[in-house]
Amino acid sequence: MEIGLIFSSEDPKQKEARDSVKKYIDNSGVLAEYSEYDKTVHSPTLIIDGLALSEKRKIKREAQNSMYPACSDMLKFLEQHIWCL
């Protein structure tokens, strides 16, 4: 399994999501090649075996402070793929 994460360490929410993904991978015991890329991005992108979970909107919603994908979204995406192995 190949897992990649693109995130911005300048954003505390994205850094927290990165830490949660890394911890989940470490604790799950799944054999995976993990790589991460620290770039200035508006929201993180999680890539598992070529499938990406990322924000698709070009214009941010004004009243929304939450990040997509949220940490919980990324962990669900990981769990679904691990159970498919």
C-alpha positions in Angstrom: 0.0 0.0 0.0 1.3 3.5 -0.9 0.1 6.4 1.2 1.0 10.0 0.5 0.0 13.2 2.2 0.3 16.8 1.0 -0.1 19.3 3.8 1.1 22.6 5.1 2.9 22.6 8.4 2.2 26.3 8.7 -1.5 25.5 9.3 -2.1 24.0 12.8 -5.2 22.1 11.6 -3.3 20.5 8.8 -0.3 19.7 11.1 -2.7 18.0 13.5 -4.2 16.0 10.6 -0.7 15.0 9.5 0.1 13.8 13.0 -3.1 11.8 13.3 -2.6 10.1 9.9 1.0 9.2 10.8 0.0 7.9 14.2 -2.9 5.8 12.6 -0.5 4.2 10.2 2.1 3.5 12.9 -0.6 2.0 15.2 -2.4 0.0 12.5 0.5 -2.2 11.7 -0.2 -2.1 8.0 2.7 -2.4 5.7 2.7 0.8 3.7 5.2 3.1 2.0 4.4 6.5 3.5 5.6 9.8 2.0 4.6 13.3 2.8 5.1 16.7 1.2 5.0 19.9 3.1 3.8 22.6 0.8 1.7 25.8 1.2 -1.8 24.4 0.4 -5.2 25.5 1.5 -6.3 22.0 2.5 -4.5 18.6 2.8 -4.6 15.8 0.2 -4.4 12.2 1.2 -3.5 9.8 -1.5 -3.8 6.0 -1.1 -2.7 3.8 -4.0 -3.5 6.6 -6.4 -6.9 7.5 -5.0 -7.0 11.0 -3.6 -9.2 12.5 -0.9 -9.0 16.3 -1.3 -10.9 19.5 -1.5 -12.4 20.1 -4.9 -13.9 23.5 -4.5 -12.0 26.4 -6.1 -13.7 29.1 -4.0 -13.9 28.6 -0.3 -17.2 28.9 1.5 -17.3 32.1 3.4 -19.0 30.9 6.6 -17.1 27.6 6.8 -14.0 27.5 9.1 -13.6 23.7 9.0 -11.0 22.1 6.8 -11.9 19.4 4.2 -10.8 16.7 4.3 -11.0 16.9 8.1 -8.8 14.6 10.2 -11.8 12.2 10.8 -12.4 12.0 7.0 -8.8 11.0 6.4 -8.8 8.4 9.1 -12.0 6.9 7.7 -10.5 6.9 4.2 -7.4 5.0 5.6 -9.5 2.5 7.5 -11.7 1.7 4.5 -8.6 1.0 2.4 -6.9 -1.1 5.1 -10.0 -3.3 5.4 -10.0 -3.8 1.6 -6.6 -5.4 1.7 
